[in-house]
Amino acid sequence: MDGNPPTTDDNGLDLTSEVGLMSNQIIVPFTRQLSSPPLDSSLDSSLDRMALTAQQIAIVKSTAPVVKQHGNTITATFYRNMLAAHPELKNYFSLRNQQSGAQQAALANAVFAYAAYIDDLSRLSHAVERIAHKHASLFIKADQYPIVGKYLVDAFAEVLGDALTAEVADAWVAAYGQLADVFINREKQLYDEAGDWQTWRDFRIVKRETETARIASLYLEPVDGRSLPAFKPGQYVSVQLAIPELDGLLQSRQYSLSVAPESNMRQYRVSVKGEKVDEANGTTQDLADGKVPGVISNRLHRYQVGDEVRVSPPRGEFFFDPVTATPGTPVVLLSVGVGAAPLVSILDSILQSSDPARPVTWAQAARHVDALCFRKHMSEIAGKAHDNNSNIRRAVFVKNVAETDEKGTEYDHEGPLSLGKLADDGALYLENEATEYYICGPEEWMVQMRDELVVGRGVSLARVHLELFRTGDV
């Protein structure tokens, strides 16, 4: 068992948050070590074949300190100029992440990572895979990459002035072009895998279930009536809404599928959390400026049966596939709040698989009993597991326990989710060096859980998988 989580490296690079070239979703992390599944060897090969000259590689790498120093200014300039010249691209970016500066900061970190690892691009292969899935979920096209490249290099020139020599500019143009080709090729593979689902598809809400006071599950059926492709348990779809107040501006967010995949599926299910935000207090200008948080999730949470949304095919490299996984390998699922969504897909898939006796622990936490997501469903699973003496364990942690809450039935532990208590109960399967851990919840909490598993309990980093979402997402 090994190792420390690489939150930073010798370059001083923060490896906890990155961003795709065209994505409205913050991506984590920009290193190969934290992704879930093994990658197709063609992706690693395409990175290795990047045809930059040795001199260009040296030039780009030498600019890493400059990129680190001026990165936020460069990326802010890039977004400002590109979106002014191509306002249609605003449909691809989160207004909220633009306003908060998260998008700019994450892209700056990504550009720095590329410069720092230009001579060891295998370090980026998992990040490329994650970003490519996000791009494909938004239908990013090959002809949009030159636009990004132009305004990125132009931003370098505007910010750095005479310090950006022709030689340095040419090296960065070549470097961007080669990386863009890698994304384009990988995304083409993903588009090909989706068959004839090559654009946003209209879906209608046919059922709405209240999970908690703030979480609702929406059952989505395609308006065209055609069957849906299966997906890997834990993957997400992008859901797109138009904002009427902003002349129909399109905004997309990613939501984990909260149901097990089946053949010839007729509907998907996503579970959406509404935030405590009163949009009425914000003006239309506030909305346009990205000052109103949770706009898409809040609107989607208010949608009812009969309302329609647009959806893209399932994507994502955070998944556990019981069909291909080693039989008998334990799986530990850790969640807070609506982070249960991708994990219930994984759990139900295991229960429906040919290996239902696989040891599984589901530990979930909530502020109070009524805030437990999928409470009824999980209680039924726990009851059947007890009756059948199965290997499914459930551990519920509740921060605020009421006098009427029944311990052992409605909750198991008072307080936040504790890996120590799970370990004491043998529910982490630490003795098995093949155990896989899947974590979904608030970002800081997930990082804390990962670090405690890896640093505190010696779990291999490769076996700890996080699904990270940011503002506006699940």
C-alpha positions in Angstrom: 0.0 0.0 0.0 1.3 3.5 -0.8 1.7 7.0 -1.0 0.7 10.6 -0.5 -1.9 12.5 -2.6 -0.2 14.9 -5.0 -2.0 18.1 -4.0 1.1 19.9 -5.2 4.3 18.9 -7.0 7.8 20.1 -7.5 6.6 22.9 -9.8 4.3 24.2 -7.0 1.4 23.2 -9.2 -2.0 22.9 -7.4 -3.3 19.6 -8.6 -6.8 19.9 -7.2 -8.5 22.0 -9.8 -8.3 22.3 -13.6 -10.5 23.3 -16.4 -11.2 22.1 -20.0 -10.4 24.3 -23.0 -14.0 24.8 -23.8 -15.9 23.4 -20.8 -18.2 25.1 -18.4 -17.2 22.6 -15.8 -14.2 22.8 -13.6 -12.1 19.7 -14.1 -10.0 17.9 -11.5 -7.2 17.0 -11.5 -4.5 17.6 -14.1 -2.5 14.5 -13.4 -2.9 10.9 -14.4 -3.0 9.5 -10.9 -6.5 10.5 -9.8 -8.8 9.2 -12.6 -11.0 6.1 -12.1 -10.8 3.7 -15.1 -7.7 2.7 -17.2 -7.4 4.7 -20.3 -7.5 3.5 -23.9 -3.9 3.0 -24.9 -4.5 5.1 -28.0 -4.8 8.2 -25.8 -1.4 7.7 -24.2 0.0 7.0 -27.6 -1.4 10.2 -29.1 0.1 12.2 -26.3 3.5 10.6 -26.8 3.4 11.3 -30.5 3.0 15.1 -30.1 5.4 16.4 -32.8 6.9 19.4 -31.1 10.6 19.9 -31.7 12.9 19.6 -28.7 13.5 23.4 -28.9 9.8 24.2 -28.8 9.3 21.9 -25.8 12.2 23.6 -24.1 10.8 27.0 -24.9 7.2 26.2 -23.7 8.6 24.6 -20.5 10.8 27.7 -19.8 7.6 29.9 -19.8 6.0 28.0 -17.0 7.1 30.5 -14.3 5.8 33.4 -16.4 2.5 31.6 -16.9 2.2 30.9 -13.2 2.8 34.6 -12.4 0.5 36.1 -15.0 -1.9 33.2 -15.7 -5.0 34.7 -14.2 -4.5 37.9 -16.1 -3.9 36.0 -19.3 -7.0 33.8 -19.0 -9.2 36.7 -17.9 -8.0 38.6 -21.0 -8.6 35.5 -23.1 -12.2 35.0 -22.0 -13.1 38.7 -22.3 -11.8 39.0 -25.8 -13.0 35.7 -27.2 -16.5 36.0 -25.8 -16.8 39.6 -27.0 -15.8 38.5 -30.5 -17.8 35.2 -30.4 -20.8 35.8 -28.1 -22.3 32.5 -29.4 -19.6 30.7 -27.3 -21.3 32.0 -24.1 -23.7 29.1 -24.5 -20.8 26.8 -23.5 -19.6 28.6 -20.4 -21.2 28.9 -16.9 -22.0 32.5 -16.2 -21.5 31.9 -12.5 -18.0 30.4 -12.9 -17.1 33.3 -15.2 -18.3 35.9 -12.6 -16.6 34.2 -9.7 -13.3 33.9 -11.4 -13.2 30.1 -10.9 -13.1 29.5 -14.7 -10.2 31.9 -15.3 -8.2 30.6 -12.3 -8.7 27.0 -13.3 -7.7 27.6 -16.9 -4.6 29.5 -15.7 -3.6 26.4 -13.6 -4.3 24.2 -16.6 -2.1 26.2 -18.9 0.7 26.2 -16.3 0.3 22.4 -16.0 0.7 22.0 -19.7 3.8 24.2 -19.7 5.3 22.4 -16.7 4.7 18.9 -18.1 5.3 19.6 -21.7 8.3 17.2 -21.6 6.3 14.5 -19.8 2.9 14.5 -21.3 1.9 11.1 -19.9 1.2 13.1 -16.7 -1.8 14.7 -18.5 -3.4 11.6 -20.0 -6.1 11.2 -17.4 -6.9 14.9 -17.4 -7.3 14.8 -21.2 -9.7 11.9 -20.8 -11.8 13.7 -18.2 -11.9 17.0 -20.2 -12.7 15.1 -23.4 -15.7 13.6 -21.8 -16.9 17.0 -20.6 -16.3 18.5 -24.1 -18.2 15.7 -25.7 -21.1 16.2 -23.3 -21.3 19.8 -24.5 -20.9 18.9 -28.2 -17.7 20.9 -28.6 -16.6 20.7 -32.3 -13.3 20.6 -34.0 -13.7 23.9 -35.7 -14.0 25.7 -32.4 -10.5 24.8 -31.3 -8.8 27.3 -33.6 -10.9 30.1 -32.2 -9.7 29.2 -28.7 -6.1 28.9 -29.8 -6.1 32.3 -31.5 -7.5 34.2 -28.5 -5.3 32.3 -26.0 -2.1 33.2 -27.9 -3.4 36.8 -28.5 -4.0 37.0 -24.7 -0.4 36.0 -24.1 0.7 38.8 -26.4 -1.5 41.4 -24.9 -0.5 40.6 -21.3 3.2 39.9 -21.9 3.9 42.5 -24.6 7.5 42.5 -25.9 8.4 39.6 -23.6 6.5 37.3 -25.9 9.0 37.0 -28.7 8.1 35.5 -32.1 10.0 32.3 -31.2 8.0 31.9 -27.9 4.7 32.7 -29.7 5.4 30.1 -32.4 6.3 27.5 -29.8 3.0 28.1 -28.0 1.0 28.0 -31.2 2.5 24.6 -32.0 2.0 23.3 -28.5 -1.7 24.4 -28.5 -2.2 22.9 -31.9 -0.8 19.5 -30.9 -2.9 19.4 -27.7 -6.0 20.5 -29.6 -5.5 17.6 -32.0 -5.4 15.1 -29.1 -8.7 16.5 -27.8 -10.3 16.5 -31.3 -9.2 12.9 -31.9 -10.4 11.6 -28.6 -13.7 13.5 -28.8 -14.3 12.1 -32.2 -14.0 8.6 -30.7 -16.6 9.5 -28.1 -19.0 11.0 -30.7 -18.6 7.8 -32.8 -19.5 5.7 -29.7 -22.7 7.7 -29.3 -24.0 6.5 -32.7 -26.6 8.8 -34.2 -27.0 10.9 -31.0 -24.9 13.7 -32.3 -26.7 16.8 -31.0 -28.9 18.0 -28.1 -32.0 15.9 -27.7 -35.4 17.0 -26.4 -36.5 15.2 -23.2 -39.8 15.4 -21.3 -40.2 15.0 -17.6 -42.6 12.1 -17.1 -42.3 11.6 -13.4 -41.1 13.7 -10.5 -40.2 12.3 -7.0 -39.4 14.2 -3.9 -36.3 12.7 -2.3 -35.9 15.4 0.4 -37.2 19.0 0.9 -34.4 20.2 -1.5 -33.7 17.2 -3.7 -36.0 15.9 -6.5 -35.6 13.0 -8.9 -36.7 13.7 -12.4 -37.5 10.9 -14.8 -36.7 12.0 -18.4 -38.0 10.4 -21.6 -36.9 11.4 -25.1 -39.6 13.2 -27.0 -38.8 11.3 -30.1 -39.7 8.0 -28.3 -36.6 6.2 -29.3 -34.7 4.0 -26.9 -31.7 5.2 -25.0 -28.2 3.9 -24.8 -27.0 2.2 -21.6 -24.3 3.9 -19.6 -21.7 3.0 -17.0 -22.8 3.3 -13.4 -21.7 6.6 -12.1 -21.7 8.6 -15.3 -23.6 11.8 -16.0 -25.5 13.6 -18.6 -25.5 17.3 -19.5 -28.8 19.1 -19.2 -29.3 22.3 -21.1 -31.9 25.1 -20.4 -32.6 28.4 -22.1 -32.6 31.5 -20.0 -35.6 33.6 -21.3 -34.5 36.7 -19.5 -31.2 36.6 -21.3 -32.7 36.3 -24.8 -32.6 32.5 -24.7 -28.9 32.2 -23.7 -28.2 28.5 -23.2 -26.7 27.1 -20.0 -25.7 23.5 -19.4 -24.9 21.6 -16.2 -23.9 18.1 -15.5 -26.1 15.7 -13.4 -25.2 12.2 -12.4 -27.6 9.5 -13.6 -29.2 8.1 -10.4 -30.5 4.9 -11.8 -28.8 1.6 -12.8 -28.3 1.2 -16.6 -30.4 -1.3 -18.5 -30.6 -2.5 -22.1 -33.2 -0.7 -24.3 -33.7 2.0 -21.7 -36.7 4.3 -22.2 -35.9 6.9 -19.6 -33.1 8.3 -17.5 -33.2 9.7 -14.0 -31.3 12.6 -12.6 -31.6 13.9 -9.0 -31.4 17.7 -8.6 -30.8 19.8 -5.5 -32.4 23.2 -5.3 -30.3 25.8 -3.5 -31.6 28.3 -0.9 -31.4 31.3 -3.3 -34.1 33.8 -4.1 -33.6 34.7 -7.8 -36.3 37.4 -7.4 -33.8 39.5 -5.4 -31.5 39.7 -8.4 -31.9 41.8 -11.5 -31.7 40.7 -15.0 -28.3 42.3 -15.2 -27.2 40.3 -12.1 -28.3 37.2 -13.9 -26.3 38.2 -17.0 -23.3 39.0 -14.9 -23.4 35.6 -13.2 -24.1 37.0 -9.8 -27.0 34.7 -9.1 -25.8 31.3 -7.9 -27.5 28.0 -8.6 -29.7 29.3 -11.5 -29.9 26.1 -13.6 -30.3 23.7 -10.7 -32.9 25.8 -9.0 -34.9 26.2 -12.2 -34.6 22.5 -13.0 -35.6 21.6 -9.4 -38.9 23.6 -10.0 -39.7 21.8 -13.2 -42.8 19.6 -13.2 -44.1 16.7 -15.2 -44.6 17.8 -18.8 -41.7 20.3 -18.8 -39.0 19.7 -21.4 -35.2 20.0 -21.3 -32.4 19.2 -23.7 -30.0 16.4 -22.8 -26.7 15.0 -24.2 -25.5 11.4 -24.1 -24.0 9.9 -20.9 -20.4 10.7 -20.4 -17.7 10.6 -17.6 -14.8 8.5 -16.4 -16.1 8.3 -12.8 -17.8 4.9 -12.8 -17.7 1.3 -11.5 -18.8 -1.3 -14.0 -19.7 -4.6 -12.2 -19.7 -6.4 -15.6 -16.0 -5.8 -16.1 -14.7 -5.5 -12.5 -12.9 -8.3 -10.8 -15.5 -10.5 -9.0 -15.6 -10.2 -5.3 -13.6 -7.0 -5.1 -15.1 -4.9 -2.2 -16.5 -1.5 -3.1 -16.9 1.3 -0.5 -19.3 4.2 -1.4 -19.1 7.4 0.6 -21.5 10.3 0.1 -22.9 13.5 1.5 -26.3 14.9 0.4 -27.0 14.7 -3.3 -23.6 13.2 -3.8 -25.5 9.9 -3.4 -26.8 10.2 -7.0 -24.0 8.5 -8.9 -23.4 6.0 -6.0 -27.0 4.7 -6.0 -26.5 3.9 -9.7 -23.3 2.0 -8.8 -25.0 0.2 -5.9 -28.1 -0.8 -7.8 -25.9 -2.0 -10.7 -24.0 -4.3 -8.4 -27.2 -5.7 -6.9 -28.5 -6.5 -10.4 -25.2 -7.9 -11.6 -24.0 -11.5 -11.8 -21.9 -10.8 -8.7 -24.5 -9.5 -6.2 -22.5 -11.0 -3.3 -19.7 -8.5 -3.8 -19.0 -6.8 -0.4 -20.3 -3.3 -0.5 -20.4 -0.5 2.1 -22.6 2.5 1.5 -21.9 5.3 4.1 -23.9 8.4 3.7 -24.2 11.6 5.8 -26.8 14.3 6.1 -27.6 17.2 8.4 -30.7 15.4 9.7 -32.7 12.2 8.9 -35.1 13.9 6.6 -32.3 15.2 4.5 -31.0 11.7 3.6 -31.2 11.2 -0.2 -32.9 8.0 -1.4 -33.8 7.3 2.2 -36.7 4.9 1.4 -34.8 3.0 -1.3 -31.7 2.6 0.9 -33.8 1.4 3.8 -35.4 -1.3 1.6 -32.0 -2.4 0.4 -30.7 -2.5 4.0 -33.7 -4.5 5.1 -33.3 -7.1 2.3 -29.6 -7.3 3.0 -30.3 -8.1 6.7 -32.9 -10.7 5.8 -30.7 -12.4 3.2 -27.5 -12.1 5.2 -25.9 -10.4 2.2 -22.6 -8.5 2.0 -24.3 -5.1 1.7 -23.6 -2.7 4.6 -25.2 0.6 5.2 -23.9 3.2 7.6 -25.9 6.4 8.1 -24.3 9.5 9.8 -26.7 12.3 11.0 -25.3 15.5 12.3 -28.5 16.7 14.1 -30.3 13.8 15.7 -33.9 14.4 16.8 -35.4 12.8 19.9 -37.8 10.8 17.7 -35.0 9.4 15.4 -34.5 5.7 16.0 -30.9 4.6 16.1 -30.2 1.5 14.2 -33.2 2.1 12.0 -33.1 5.7 10.8 -29.5 6.4 11.5 -26.4 4.6 12.9 -24.0 7.3 14.1 -24.5 10.8 15.3 -22.1 13.4 13.8 -20.3 13.7 10.5 -19.2 10.7 8.5 -16.3 9.1 10.3 -13.8 6.8 8.5 -12.6 5.8 11.9 -16.0 4.4 12.9 -16.3 2.6 9.6 -12.8 1.1 10.0 -13.6 0.0 13.5 -16.6 -1.9 12.1 -14.5 -3.4 9.3 -16.7 -1.6 6.8 -13.7 -0.1 4.9 -12.2 -3.4 3.9 -8.8 -2.0 4.5 -7.3 -5.5 4.7 -8.1 -6.0 1.0 -5.7 -4.1 -1.2 -8.1 -4.3 -4.1 -10.9 -2.5 -2.4 -12.2 0.4 -4.5 -13.5 3.7 -2.9 -16.0 6.0 -4.6 -16.6 9.4 -3.0 -19.1 12.1 -4.0 -20.2 15.2 -2.0 -18.9 18.7 -1.3 -15.4 19.2 -2.7 -13.6 20.0 0.5 -15.1 17.0 2.2 -14.2 14.7 -0.7 -10.6 15.8 -0.6 -10.6 15.3 3.2 -11.9 11.8 2.8 -9.4 11.0 0.1 -6.4 12.3 2.1 -7.5 10.4 5.2 -7.8 7.2 3.2 -4.4 7.6 1.4 -2.3 9.4 4.0 -3.9 8.1 7.1 -4.8 4.6 6.2 -2.4 3.7 3.4 -4.9 3.2 0.6 -3.4 3.4 -2.9 -4.4 6.7 -4.5 -5.3 4.8 -7.7 -8.2 3.1 -5.8 -9.8 6.3 -4.5 -12.2 7.9 -7.0 -13.8 11.3 -6.6 -16.6 12.9 -8.7 -16.2 16.7 -8.3 -18.8 19.2 -9.3 -18.7 23.0 -8.8 -21.2 25.9 -8.7 -24.3 25.1 -10.7 -23.8 21.4 -10.8 -24.9 18.5 -8.6 
